[in-house]
Amino acid sequence: MKRTGLFWLQNDLRLHDHPGLWQMQAVEQLICVFCIDPAWYRPNGFNARALGAVRYAFLTQALTDLSNQLDAIGQTLLVIEADPIEAIAALIETYQVSVIGRSQHSGAYESRQWQRLQQHFPGKDFYQAETTTLFSEQNLPFALADLPKSFSQFRKLVEDLPVNRPMSAIDRLPPPPAKLVKTPVRLASTNITEFTGGEQAALQHFSDYFSGDAPAIYKDVRNELDGWHNSTKFSPWLAQGSLSVRTLLSRLRDYEKKVVANDSTYWIFFELLWREYFQWYAQRYGTRLFRFNGINNETSRRCYYPERYQKWCNGNTPYPLVNALMHQLNETGYMSNRGRQIAASCFVYDLQLDWRFGAAYFEQQLLDYDVASNWGNWQYIAGVGADPRGGRHFNIDKQTRQYDPDGVFIQKWQGDTGHQPLDSVDAADWPIMPPGR
């Protein structure tokens, strides 16, 4: 009997620098599967869904791209809309799979799913490959349980560590079982954002970005609220795994050797280290990433005001800059790093809302949603995570004067909604009467 392997694709939708798929060369036939979990469409406990329409479109583009690439090397991508545990268990039993692999995932719930599979099939060979981080856990200069409590401490310990060079792109894989039935992917009808999902689009943007002077001036423009060339724009493809972070760092180092190494190129590396920190942070703290009191059990009196929450989501608050940012997010699935800090700070401090509802809404909307970076950054802003200063409250008027002094961004994204009052009902949903009534 042929030895059959199964690789569960998740946030690693590529063929370049993919050690997980390379390890599957040892089997004689291989099933490559991606599961679209029906739970992603259902409302969660924070009044949002895990997967919004723009994110879904971006995902299907990536799946289509990967499917085409696998077809070209004699493989196939099996896309299943079903509970992942049930779907993969059925494949293991139907095709007598003996080896099951995946890329390591920083999400606590994804890790639980993997553990459940292992418990269900104790006699099978399971392995995880590190495909989403710069460093491997065994190369970190500390045990994961001793992860530094702040990014600054982490950076000092790891920024000089060597990073393995990326692996070559896969050009061959064992064939799928002869009777494997391929399921067509439900595609988005149009490309609704500036971004196109998938490895080919990622590598094209990667090539374009490093072919000019954008890396050399990055630090000067990184705080702009809008504009394609004012940030690297790699994050959506990094999040879905269509671009390898090691490949990105390798190309950055090459640029520094051949073109220029300056504060801007260092700052790109600096932000990759922030991403790295949150990957290990999520693995270290597990479900504490989603707790109201965070990793330090900080107390807070913030709660959930339905009206304030809806006004923030829809860009209908008394703050024109925040409104413009939310309109941009809802339409494009993207928001600048500076914009995210402003919008999140407003949610937590000006609207006095439970930060987890904001994080969940970002999860639903953002093309570059990554469980570690998203929830870790929201904890940071809310003062219940890795920030030793205890949170970051941004003065919205000051931010507006500094980053949109002429109101260009607010006008473009229709942020001035007429300065409507924040509340028309109180926390108990009773009407608030205007003065004199």
NORZI-V608087 format. One record per residue. RES is the residue in three letters. PSI is psi in degrees with one decimal (NA if undefined). NEAR is the number of other C-alpha atoms within 10 Angstrom. D_LAST is the distance of its C-alpha to the last C-alpha in whole Angstrom. Layout:
{{RES/PSI/NEAR/D_LAST} {RES/PSI/NEAR/D_LAST}}
//
This chain:
{{MET/136.7/5/83} {LYS/141.4/11/81} {ARG/121.4/14/79} {THR/134.9/23/75} {GLY/158.5/27/72} {LEU/129.6/25/68} {PHE/123.7/23/66} {TRP/105.1/21/62} {LEU/138.6/21/61} {GLN/-95.4/17/57} {ASN/50.6/20/56} {ASP/49.9/27/59} {LEU/72.0/26/60} {ARG/171.0/28/63} {LEU/-18.5/24/66} {HIS/146.8/21/67} {ASP/59.1/22/67} {HIS/82.4/23/67} {PRO/-26.9/20/69} {GLY/-46.7/22/67} {LEU/-33.7/25/69} {TRP/-35.1/19/72} {GLN/-16.6/15/73} {MET/1.7/21/73} {GLN/-19.0/14/76} {ALA/-17.0/14/78} {VAL/167.6/18/77} {GLU/-25.6/16/79} {GLN/151.3/20/76} {LEU/137.8/26/72} {ILE/121.3/25/69} {CYS/118.8/21/66} {VAL/141.9/21/63} {PHE/132.5/22/59} {CYS/125.3/18/57} {ILE/107.5/17/53} {ASP/122.7/17/51} {PRO/-23.9/13/49} {ALA/-22.6/13/47} {TRP/-24.1/15/46} {TYR/-15.9/16/44} {ARG/147.1/13/42} {PRO/139.1/12/39} {ASN/-169.2/12/39} {GLY/-1.2/10/38} {PHE/28.0/14/35} {ASN/26.5/13/34} {ALA/174.8/21/36} {ARG/157.1/20/40} {ALA/-24.8/21/43} {LEU/107.2/25/44} {GLY/176.6/20/42} {ALA/-41.3/17/43} {VAL/-42.1/22/44} {ARG/-38.7/21/46} {TYR/-42.4/22/48} {ALA/-42.6/23/49} {PHE/-40.1/25/50} {LEU/-46.2/22/52} {THR/-31.9/18/54} {GLN/-40.9/22/55} {ALA/-40.9/25/57} {LEU/-39.7/25/58} {THR/-44.0/19/60} {ASP/-47.3/19/61} {LEU/-39.4/22/63} {SER/-44.5/21/64} {ASN/-39.5/14/66} {GLN/-39.4/20/67} {LEU/-40.2/21/68} {ASP/-38.9/11/70} {ALA/-21.1/12/72} {ILE/21.6/14/74} {GLY/15.8/13/74} {GLN/-175.1/21/71} {THR/152.8/25/68} {LEU/119.8/24/65} {LEU/114.5/21/64} {VAL/122.8/20/60} {ILE/129.2/18/59} {GLU/94.7/13/55} {ALA/165.4/15/55} {ASP/125.4/13/55} {PRO/-40.4/21/57} {ILE/-45.9/15/59} {GLU/-43.1/10/60} {ALA/-45.1/16/61} {ILE/-37.0/22/63} {ALA/-42.0/14/64} {ALA/-39.9/12/65} {LEU/-41.3/15/67} {ILE/-43.3/19/69} {GLU/-42.2/11/70} {THR/-41.3/10/71} {TYR/11.7/17/73} {GLN/50.3/15/74} {VAL/134.9/22/73} {SER/-20.7/18/74} {VAL/126.7/20/72} {ILE/127.1/22/68} {GLY/161.6/21/67} {ARG/169.1/23/63} {SER/144.7/21/62} {GLN/136.9/21/60} {HIS/136.7/24/56} {SER/-10.3/23/54} {GLY/136.8/18/52} {ALA/-40.1/20/52} {TYR/-35.7/12/51} {GLU/-35.6/14/54} {SER/-36.9/14/56} {ARG/-41.2/11/56} {GLN/-42.3/13/57} {TRP/-41.2/21/60} {GLN/-38.5/11/61} {ARG/-40.3/12/60} {LEU/-44.8/18/63} {GLN/-39.5/16/65} {GLN/-33.2/11/65} {HIS/-27.0/12/65} {PHE/70.8/14/69} {PRO/-19.7/9/70} {GLY/-0.5/10/74} {LYS/161.0/16/72} {ASP/119.4/13/72} {PHE/143.1/18/69} {TYR/152.9/15/68} {GLN/139.1/16/65} {ALA/144.7/17/66} {GLU/99.9/16/64} {THR/-4.6/24/63} {THR/-1.4/25/59} {THR/160.8/21/60} {LEU/-41.1/24/62} {PHE/155.6/18/63} {SER/155.2/13/65} {GLU/-38.8/13/64} {GLN/-16.7/9/67} {ASN/-7.2/12/68} {LEU/142.5/14/64} {PRO/26.1/13/66} {PHE/157.1/14/64} {ALA/149.4/12/63} {LEU/-34.2/15/60} {ALA/-19.4/11/59} {ASP/23.1/9/59} {LEU/130.8/18/57} {PRO/146.7/17/56} {LYS/-13.4/15/52} {SER/154.5/15/51} {PHE/-39.1/19/52} {SER/-43.3/14/54} {GLN/-42.0/11/56} {PHE/-48.7/19/57} {ARG/-44.2/16/58} {LYS/-30.5/10/60} {LEU/-25.9/14/62} {VAL/-15.5/17/62} {GLU/-18.6/12/62} {ASP/4.0/8/66} {LEU/143.2/13/67} {PRO/147.0/10/69} {VAL/129.5/15/67} {ASN/142.5/12/70} {ARG/147.5/12/70} {PRO/150.4/19/69} {MET/158.9/15/71} {SER/160.6/13/72} {ALA/145.0/13/71} {ILE/128.2/17/72} {ASP/4.2/13/74} {ARG/147.8/14/75} {LEU/155.7/21/74} {PRO/149.0/18/76} {PRO/161.1/18/76} {PRO/161.8/21/73} {PRO/145.8/17/75} {ALA/-33.4/7/76} {LYS/11.3/7/74} {LEU/128.8/13/71} {VAL/123.1/11/69} {LYS/135.3/12/66} {THR/126.2/12/63} {PRO/147.0/12/61} {VAL/134.0/16/58} {ARG/114.2/13/55} {LEU/151.6/14/54} {ALA/141.2/15/51} {SER/-31.4/7/52} {THR/163.8/8/51} {ASN/104.1/13/51} {ILE/2.4/15/47} {THR/176.1/15/47} {GLU/-19.8/10/49} {PHE/143.5/18/51} {THR/129.2/20/53} {GLY/154.6/28/54} {GLY/161.5/25/58} {GLU/-39.4/27/61} {GLN/-42.2/17/62} {ALA/-37.9/18/59} {ALA/-47.0/25/58} {LEU/-29.6/19/62} {GLN/-45.5/10/62} {HIS/-40.1/18/58} {PHE/-47.4/19/60} {SER/-43.9/12/63} {ASP/-42.1/11/61} {TYR/-43.0/17/59} {PHE/1.1/18/62} {SER/-9.1/12/64} {GLY/-154.7/10/62} {ASP/8.2/12/61} {ALA/-42.9/18/58} {PRO/-29.0/26/59} {ALA/-16.3/21/60} {ILE/11.4/15/57} {TYR/-45.0/21/54} {LYS/-26.5/18/53} {ASP/-23.7/12/52} {VAL/-2.0/15/50} {ARG/-20.9/19/49} {ASN/3.4/15/45} {GLU/147.8/18/44} {LEU/-18.2/18/41} {ASP/170.9/20/43} {GLY/124.6/9/47} {TRP/-38.8/8/50} {HIS/4.9/14/52} {ASN/4.8/18/50} {SER/169.2/24/50} {THR/-30.1/16/53} {LYS/20.1/18/51} {PHE/-20.0/18/54} {SER/-38.7/20/51} {PRO/-39.5/24/50} {TRP/-32.0/30/54} {LEU/-39.7/23/55} {ALA/-41.6/22/52} {GLN/-0.4/25/54} {GLY/17.4/24/57} {SER/-13.3/27/58} {LEU/131.5/28/59} {SER/133.7/29/61} {VAL/-30.7/24/60} {ARG/-36.8/21/63} {THR/-40.3/20/64} {LEU/-46.9/21/61} {LEU/-39.1/18/63} {SER/-41.6/16/66} {ARG/-35.9/15/65} {LEU/-44.2/20/63} {ARG/-37.6/17/66} {ASP/-41.5/14/69} {TYR/-41.4/18/66} {GLU/-34.1/16/67} {LYS/-40.0/10/70} {LYS/-25.0/9/71} {VAL/-72.8/14/68} {VAL/145.8/16/66} {ALA/118.0/16/65} {ASN/-168.8/13/62} {ASP/-33.4/16/59} {SER/-44.3/19/57} {THR/-36.3/20/60} {TYR/-37.1/18/59} {TRP/-30.3/16/56} {ILE/-45.0/21/56} {PHE/-42.3/17/58} {PHE/-42.8/15/56} {GLU/-28.6/11/53} {LEU/-33.8/18/55} {LEU/-35.0/19/56} {TRP/-46.8/17/52} {ARG/-44.6/23/52} {GLU/-44.9/22/55} {TYR/-45.3/24/54} {PHE/-28.7/22/51} {GLN/-45.6/22/54} {TRP/-31.7/19/55} {TYR/-45.3/26/52} {ALA/-39.8/22/51} {GLN/-36.2/19/54} {ARG/-41.4/18/54} {TYR/-11.4/18/51} {GLY/-128.2/17/51} {THR/-12.0/14/48} {ARG/-14.5/16/47} {LEU/-24.1/26/45} {PHE/4.5/21/43} {ARG/142.4/15/42} {PHE/-41.7/20/38} {ASN/4.1/19/40} {GLY/-156.9/24/42} {ILE/-16.9/21/46} {ASN/7.2/13/46} {ASN/42.9/12/43} {GLU/141.2/13/40} {THR/151.5/11/37} {SER/147.5/13/34} {ARG/6.5/7/30} {ARG/151.0/14/29} {CYS/-157.8/16/28} {TYR/109.4/16/27} {TYR/108.0/18/24} {PRO/-42.6/16/24} {GLU/-44.4/16/22} {ARG/-41.8/21/23} {TYR/-47.7/22/26} {GLN/-38.7/12/26} {LYS/-39.0/17/25} {TRP/-47.9/25/27} {CYS/-40.9/21/30} {ASN/-1.0/15/29} {GLY/49.7/26/28} {ASN/39.6/25/25} {THR/176.9/26/24} {PRO/4.5/19/22} {TYR/101.0/23/26} {PRO/-39.7/25/28} {LEU/-42.8/28/31} {VAL/-41.0/28/31} {ASN/-45.8/25/29} {ALA/-42.1/25/33} {LEU/-42.3/26/35} {MET/-35.3/27/33} {HIS/-41.3/23/34} {GLN/-46.4/23/37} {LEU/-48.0/24/38} {ASN/-31.9/21/37} {GLU/-37.0/13/39} {THR/-18.4/18/42} {GLY/12.4/26/42} {TYR/151.5/27/43} {MET/142.2/23/41} {SER/162.1/20/43} {ASN/-43.9/14/43} {ARG/-43.1/15/41} {GLY/-38.9/24/38} {ARG/-39.6/21/39} {GLN/-40.4/19/38} {ILE/-47.4/22/35} {ALA/-41.1/25/33} {ALA/-41.3/26/34} {SER/-42.9/24/33} {CYS/-45.0/21/30} {PHE/-46.5/24/30} {VAL/-46.0/24/31} {TYR/-39.3/19/30} {ASP/-37.2/15/26} {LEU/-11.6/21/25} {GLN/44.8/18/27} {LEU/153.8/21/28} {ASP/116.1/22/32} {TRP/-27.2/27/34} {ARG/-30.4/23/36} {PHE/-36.6/20/34} {GLY/-42.4/23/34} {ALA/-40.4/22/38} {ALA/-36.3/22/38} {TYR/-39.9/19/36} {PHE/-40.3/31/39} {GLU/-43.8/22/41} {GLN/-38.1/23/40} {GLN/-33.1/25/40} {LEU/129.5/21/43} {LEU/-36.6/30/46} {ASP/27.9/23/47} {TYR/127.6/23/46} {ASP/126.9/23/48} {VAL/-41.2/22/47} {ALA/-50.7/24/49} {SER/-41.0/21/47} {ASN/-56.1/20/44} {TRP/-31.7/26/43} {GLY/-42.1/26/45} {ASN/-38.2/22/43} {TRP/-40.2/27/40} {GLN/-40.7/26/41} {TYR/-49.5/21/42} {ILE/-40.2/26/39} {ALA/-8.6/28/37} {GLY/21.3/25/39} {VAL/16.0/25/41} {GLY/-124.4/26/44} {ALA/3.1/25/47} {ASP/113.9/18/45} {PRO/-16.4/13/46} {ARG/-7.1/9/44} {GLY/33.5/15/41} {GLY/164.0/19/39} {ARG/106.8/17/38} {HIS/114.9/18/35} {PHE/134.2/17/35} {ASN/113.4/13/32} {ILE/-38.9/18/31} {ASP/-43.3/12/31} {LYS/-42.6/11/34} {GLN/-38.1/15/36} {THR/-46.1/19/34} {ARG/-34.8/11/36} {GLN/-39.4/11/39} {TYR/-10.9/17/40} {ASP/57.0/16/38} {PRO/-29.0/13/38} {ASP/3.0/11/38} {GLY/20.0/15/35} {VAL/-45.6/12/38} {PHE/-44.2/21/38} {ILE/-41.9/21/34} {GLN/-43.0/14/35} {LYS/-42.3/12/37} {TRP/18.9/19/35} {GLN/55.0/17/32} {GLY/-18.9/25/30} {ASP/99.1/20/27} {THR/16.3/14/25} {GLY/16.1/11/22} {HIS/54.2/12/21} {GLN/150.8/12/18} {PRO/152.4/9/16} {LEU/-42.4/15/18} {ASP/137.8/17/16} {SER/-12.1/14/14} {VAL/159.9/15/15} {ASP/-175.6/12/16} {ALA/-22.7/13/20} {ALA/9.1/8/20} {ASP/26.0/12/18} {TRP/141.9/9/15} {PRO/139.5/11/12} {ILE/117.6/10/10} {MET/140.7/9/6} {PRO/159.3/7/6} {PRO/142.4/5/6} {GLY/-1.5/4/4} {ARG/NA/4/0}}
//
